[in-house]
Amino acid sequence: MGYWVCPRCTTDNHLDATSCWRCGYQYFAGAESSTSSRESLADFVQKQRKEIREDIEKSLDEALERRKL
C-alpha cells in the first residue's frame, strides 16, 4: 500500500492519512490524491480490460477467417 513521508519527522504515514500519526503534521493532499489516484487507476484498469477483450475478439475473428479459407 502507498504511503507518504512526513517532512517534519520523516515518519511513514498511510496514503489516506491527512496528518502524521506521530507529530500531527497536516497533509491535506492525502485524502484528495489517494481518491483521485484510485479512480484513475480504476479507469486505467477498465481501459486495459477493454483493449485486451478487443484484441482477443480480433484475434479470434482472424483465426476463424483463416480456417474458412
C-alpha positions as CSV (number, residue, x, y, z in Angstrom):
1,M,0.0,0.0,0.0
2,G,1.2,3.5,-0.6
3,Y,2.4,5.9,2.0
4,W,3.8,9.4,2.3
5,V,6.7,10.5,4.5
6,C,6.2,13.4,6.9
7,P,8.5,16.3,6.1
8,R,8.7,17.2,9.7
9,C,9.6,13.9,11.4
10,T,10.2,11.5,8.5
11,T,7.6,9.1,9.7
12,D,5.8,6.8,7.2
13,N,2.1,7.5,7.0
14,H,-0.8,5.8,5.2
15,L,-1.6,7.3,1.9
16,D,-5.2,8.2,3.1
17,A,-3.9,9.9,6.2
18,T,-4.4,13.7,6.3
19,S,-2.0,14.2,9.2
20,C,1.1,12.5,10.6
21,W,0.3,9.9,13.2
22,R,3.5,10.8,15.2
23,C,3.8,14.6,15.1
24,G,0.4,15.7,13.7
25,Y,1.8,17.5,10.6
26,Q,-1.2,18.3,8.4
27,Y,-1.1,16.7,5.0
28,F,-4.2,17.9,3.2
29,A,-3.2,16.3,-0.2
30,G,-3.5,12.8,1.4
31,A,-7.3,12.4,1.0
32,E,-7.5,14.1,-2.3
33,S,-4.6,12.4,-4.1
34,S,-5.4,8.9,-2.9
35,T,-9.0,9.1,-4.0
36,S,-8.2,10.5,-7.4
37,S,-5.3,8.1,-7.9
38,R,-7.7,5.2,-7.1
39,E,-10.2,6.5,-9.6
40,S,-7.7,7.0,-12.3
41,L,-6.3,3.5,-11.6
42,A,-9.7,2.0,-11.9
43,D,-10.2,3.8,-15.2
44,F,-6.9,2.6,-16.4
45,V,-7.6,-1.0,-15.5
46,Q,-11.1,-0.8,-17.1
47,K,-9.5,0.6,-20.3
48,Q,-6.9,-2.1,-20.3
49,R,-9.5,-4.8,-19.9
50,K,-11.5,-3.4,-22.8
51,E,-8.4,-3.3,-25.0
52,I,-7.5,-6.8,-24.1
53,R,-11.0,-8.0,-24.8
54,E,-11.0,-6.3,-28.2
55,D,-7.6,-7.8,-29.1
56,I,-8.8,-11.3,-28.2
57,E,-12.0,-10.8,-30.3
58,K,-10.0,-9.6,-33.2
59,S,-7.6,-12.5,-33.0
60,L,-10.4,-15.0,-32.8
61,D,-12.1,-13.4,-35.8
62,E,-8.9,-13.5,-37.8
63,A,-8.4,-17.2,-36.8
64,L,-11.9,-18.0,-38.0
65,E,-11.4,-16.3,-41.3
66,R,-8.2,-18.3,-41.8
67,R,-10.0,-21.5,-41.1
68,K,-12.6,-20.7,-43.7
69,L,-10.0,-20.5,-46.4
